[in-house]
Amino acid sequence: MSESTSAEVVEAVVAGANWRRAGGFAGAAIGVLAAGAAAGVAVERLTVGRGMRKKARLALDASGPYGALRGTPGRALADDGTKIYYEVDELEPEAAGARKRRLFGRRAGPPVTVVFSHGYCLSQDSWHFQRAALRGIVRTVHWDQRSHGRSQRGRAQGDGVPVTIDQLGRDLKAVIDEVAPEGPLVLVGHSMGGMTMMALGDQFPELVRDRVVGAAFIGTSCGRLGEVSFGLPVAGVNAVRRVLPGVLRALGSQTDLVERGRRATADLFAGLIKRYSFGSTDVDPAVARFAERLIEGTPIDVVAEFYPAFSDHDKADALAAVFAEVPALVLTGDGDLVTPSAHSEVIAALLPEAELVIVPDSGHLAMLEHPEAVTAALTGLLARVGAVPADANVGAHGTTAHPGG
């Protein structure tokens, strides 16, 4: 092992020693896992010093202003009093006029509203490329899940109530009631966001049947997440499953200590984020850095309190019962280690009106790694349900070549 690699491992072990104080055996276990991971990811940085890597991160932040798009802001009130932050991008006047002309003078009702729901440890900004591509062409809503992004920390969680996917479904209902109380809807969700859509349908089936004209499930699952191996051997994944809940509980109770540890081992976590976010080896460095910023921006106690909800997620029956007649897009990356493509295949099999798209050489964050493919598939769904013209010109927008959108 080289001197540089050894330094990375030592750094991870030190962080593990700090975390050990936060959770006994669980802390020790995460320290060992971190050390092992460091040995694997440090190979990419054998000749690059820490100071240079820090400068590179700052340069990437400046050169790739992903997540800089903003819309008209607002806040919806969840049923427990949590304020949920959202932004609306309205139709441009030209697009609204074209829509009216397509109706041949008939009375025009409310426009289609496309509601984007993001995944775990992300924010609405994870849809940067798709937002850039569709801006002005169709009315879109982007919101931050509770305790994520600009939304308020869940009030119920402050009182000790566990997060559930059903609660997220009710949060989505609150957003819809606020920004699109009438008119057709297209729901788009990535990972936890797709599960949120399923929970909405389970609790408010009449809303889906009456108003949802299209649905896109991207890198998500309708259940059995406890069987996911995360690309680890059987022995490794079993060990992680045994200790991870305790690890997260312990770390969530020592937020200041852990956040210092995350900063101290930023390079290690960058490697882990890259492994579990992307499937290709040539990801745009600015995009990879953007993903790091999104995930690192989620406080460790929020990570801890959301994690248990996924083991209880089981919406296969509700999905089949409520969304069966809705035109749908089911999209996944062929290298997704978090919600493997087999889970998307199950969803597509339950939805007769679904198109299944498997993006080659792609991981969990397909909308960032291969934005052109995701945007094209999503635009195809919107055209299929009449939300945008069949010849809608999204052009080169939403590609990694146009970071400003």
N, C-alpha and C positions, 0 to 999 in steps of 0.2 A: 504494500500500500504506500502511495506517495505521501510526501510531507503534507501537501495540500489536502489530500483526502483524509489523512489522519486528523488534521486540524478540524475538518468538518465533523468527523465522528466525535472528537473530544467535545466540540461545541454542543452537539446534540446530547451527549451524555451529561454534560453540565446542566443543560436545560432539563433533562430527565431527572436529575438530582433535585433541582428546584421543584419540579412538579411532584416529586415523591412526597414532599412535605404536604402537598395538597391532597393526597389520597392514598397513602399506604401502598398496598400491593398494586392498585390501579395506576398510581403515579409511577411506580417502578416499571410496570409493564409498558406504559407509553414511552418511557425513556428508552427502553430496549428497542421498541419498534422504531423510534425516531433514529436511534443510532444505526440500526440496520438499514433504514431508508437512506440515511446520509451517505453510507458507503456506496449505495447504488447511484444516487443522483449526482454525487460530487464529481464523478468522472467527467461530466460535461464542463467542469470548471477548473480543471487541473492547472491551467496556465493563467487563470484570471484572478487577480487579487480581490479581496472583499471591497476595498475602497473603489476600485474600478467598476465593480458590479453595481455598487450603490449609485455611482455617477451614471451608469448606463440606464438604471431604472428611472432616474430623474429625467434623463434625456428622452426616454420612451414616453414618459408621462406628458412631456411637453410636445412631442412630435405627433402623438396619436391621441387627439382629444376625443376619444370615444366616450359616449355617455354624456356629451355636452348638449344634446338636443333637449329643449324644454318646450312645454306646452302651457296651456291655461291651467293653473293649479286650482285645487280644491280639496276638501276633506269630507269624507263620509263618516257617519257615526255607526260603529258596530253595535251589536246588541248588548255588549258589556261596557259600552261607553268609550271604547278605544277609537281614537281618531285615525282614520285610514286615509293616507295621502294618495291623490291621483292627479293626472294631467290629461288634458284633452287636446288633440290635434283635430281641428275642424276641417271640413271640406273647403278647398279654395273656391272662390266665386265661379271660376271657369268650370270647375268640375261639377259644382252644384247646378249651374246652368245647363250643362250637357246632360245631367241626370234628368232634369225637367223635360228637356227636348226628347229624351228617349221614351218618356211617358206619353208622348204625343198629345200633350195638352190635358191629360187626365189629372185629376187632383193628386198632388204629390203629398204623400205622408212623410213621416219622419225618415231621415236617411238611415241606411244600415250603419250600425255602430259595431266596430271590431274591438273587443276587449281582450287585452293581453295580460296574462297572469304569469309571473316569473317563478323560478324555482328556489329551492332551499339555499340559503346563504348568498343569494343574489339580490338584485333589485330590478326595478322597471328598466334600468339602463342596459340590462343584458339584451334587450331587443333593439339596440342601437341601429343595426343595419336594416332590419325590417322596417323600423320606424322611419328611417331616412328614405327608404324606397317608396313607402306608401303615403308619405306626408302630402297632404292636400288632395290625394286621389280618392281617399275614403276617410270617413270619420273614425278616429281611433282613440281608445282610452288605454292609458298605461298606469298601473297602480302598484304601490309597494305593499307586499303582504305585511301583516302586523309584526312589529318588532324588527322589520327590515327597512332598509333605505330611509326614507323621510317619514314613514309612518310611526305613530306612537308605539311605545312598548306596550304589549298587551296588558290591559288593566286586570283582567282575570288572572293572568299569570303572576302579576304582582301580589295577588291575594292567594297564590298557591294553587290555582286551578291549572291542571295540565293542558297543554295545547293539544287540540285534536284536528284532524283533517276536516271533520264536520264543522268545526268553528270557522275554518278558513272558507268553507263553502258559504257560510252565513255572511262572512265578511264580503265575499264577492257579490252576494245578493244586495248588501248595503250599498256597494259601489254602483251596481246597476240601477238600483232605485234612485240614486242621486244623479247620475249622469245620463241615463237612458231609460227613463220611466216608461217609455212607450217606443214602439218601432222594432224592426227586425234586428237581431243580434247575430254576430259571429263570435264565438268564443275560441281563444287561442291560449294554450297553456303548455309550459315546458316543465317537465319533471313534477315537482310539488304543485306547480300551477295547473298541470293536467289533472292531478288528483283533486285539486280544489274544484275544478269544473265537474268532476264526477260527484263530489260531495254536494255541490249545488243541485245537480240533477236528482240526486237521491232524496234531498229534503224539499226541493221545489220542482217536482216533475212537470207541473202545469206550466211553469215559466219556460222550460225547455220546449215542451210540445207546442206552446202557443207562439213563441217568439224567436227561438234559436233556429236560424236557417242554415248554419254551417258550424263545424267544430274542427279544430286542429289540435291533435294530441301529439306533442313533440317530446321525444325522449322521456316517456313516462311509463306508468304501470298501474294496473287495476288491482294489484295485490301480490301476495307471496314474496314480498321483498325480503323476508327473513331467509330466503334460500339463495340470495345473490352472493356470489363468491368474491366479488371485487377483484377478480384476476388472481386471487391467492390460492395456494394449494389447500387441500381439505384441512390439514392440521392447522395451518395458519389462520384460515378463516374461522374455524371453530374457536381458536384461542381468542381472536379478536372479538367474536360475538360474546364470549364469556366476560371479557374485561371491559369492553367499550362502554356499556352503560355506566358502570362504576367510574370509569375514567372521566367521562363527560360530567357526571354529577360532581365529582371531586374538583375538576377544573372549573366548572361553573360556579363553584362556591368560593373560588380564589381568583377573581377576574383580574385584579391588578397584577398579581404575580404571573398569571398565564399570559396576559397581554405583553408584559415585558419579555417573557420567554419567546413569544411569537416574533417580536421585533428582533430579538437576538438571533433567532434561527430563521430569518426571512429567506435565506437562500435555500435552506432545506425545504421549507414549506412551498417555495416556488416550484421546486422539482416535483413535490407530491401533487400540487395543484395541476401542473402540466400533465402528469401521468393520468389523473382521473378526470380531466376535462377534455383532453384532445386525443385523437387517434392517430394523427400523422406526426412526422418528425420535423416538418418544415413549416410549422405554424408561424405566421407573422409575429415577430417578437413584440410588437406594440399591442397586438391582440392578446397574446399570452399575458403580458403585463397588465392589461385591462382586466382580464379575468382574475388575476391575483388581487388587484385592488378591490374588486367587487367582493370576493370571498373574504379577504382580510378585513373588510369593513364590517363584517358581521361579528358582533361581540361574542365571546366564547360562551357566556351564559345563555345567549339566544340559541347558539348551536346546540347546547346541552338540553335546553327545554323543548326544542322541536324534535330532536332525534327519536325519542320513544314513539312518537305518533305514527311513524312509518311502519312499525311492526304490526300495528292494529289496522292498517289500511287494507280494506277488502271491498271493492266496489264493482266487482265483475257483474253481479246480478243487476245492480242499479244501472250500470252502463248499458247492458243489453236491453233492459226494459225501457230506458228513457231516451237513449241516443240512437236506437236502432234505425229510425227513419230519417235521421239527420245526415245530410251529405257531410262527409268527414275526410280529413287528411290525418293519416297516422304516419309519423316520420321518426326515424331513428338512425343513429350512426352504427355502422357495422362493427365498430370497435368500442362501443359504449360499455364501460365496466361498472357503471352505477345503476342504470336501468337497461340491462342488456336487450338486444334487438328481439330476443324471444318474447319479451314482455309486450313489445309493440305488435308482434305477430298475433299474440292472444287477443289484444284489443281489436285489431283489424278483423279477426275471425268472428268477433262478437257483433261487428257493425257491418251489415250488408251493403251500406252505401259508402263504405270507406275505401279510399285509395291508400295503399301501403307503399311508402317510399323509404328505401334503405340507402342511406348516403354512404358511398364507399370512403374508406380511409378517414373515418370521422369518429369522434368520441362523444361524450355526453353533451358538450356545449356546441352542438352542430350549428346553431344559429350564429355563433361567432367564428367557428372554424371554417365552415363552408357557407357563408351567408348567401352567396348567389344561388346555391341549390335550394336552400330553405326558402328564400324569398320567392324563387320561381314556383316552387310547389305551393306555397301559401297564396300567391297571386292566382295560380290556377284554380284553387278552391274558391277564392273570392269571385273569380270570373264565372265559375260553374254555378254559383248561387245568385249571380246577378248583382253582387256588391260593387264590382268594378267592371268597366267595359272589357270585352274579350281582348281588345287591342290596347289595354292600359299600358302606358309607356313608363315602366320603372327603370328602363335603360341600364346605365352602369351604377345607379345609386345603390347603396347598401352593399358595396364591395369593399374589400380591404384596401383597394386603391384610392378610395375616397373617404378618408377617416372623418372628415368634417360633415359628412352626410349631404 
